Amino acid sequence: MNAAQLLPAIRDLYSRQPEYFHHEPWELQHVLFSLGYTDELADEAQIAAAVEVARMDWPQWSAA
């Protein structure tokens, strides 16, 4: 799974569970797997890349 495939999952996670918005990629790795967004643990670097793009979708949250 690459960052492009993770992006929709992270956007969905943020929209359904906004409390995860400020979690670090290493924390999201387990969350995405546990909630069934991924079938295996995704690479932290790929999660970090997808997170950066997804966080741009919600600029009002980044100031919080």
QUIHU-V949312 format. One line per field, one symbol per residue. ss: DSSP state (h for helix, s for strand, l for the rest). phi: phi as a letter, one per 40 degrees, with the letter a starting at -180 (. if undefined). burial: 1 if it has 16 or more other C-alpha atoms within 10 Angstrom, else 0. Layout:
# QUIHU-V949312
ss->???
phi->???
burial->???
This chain:
# QUIHU-V949312
ss->llhhhhhhhhhhhhhhlhhhllllhhhhhhhhhhlllllllllhhhhhhhhhhhhhhlhhhhll
phi->.bccccdcccccdcccbcccdcccdcccdccccccgcbcacccdcccccccdcccccbcccccc
burial->0010011011101100000010001001101100001100010101111110011000000000
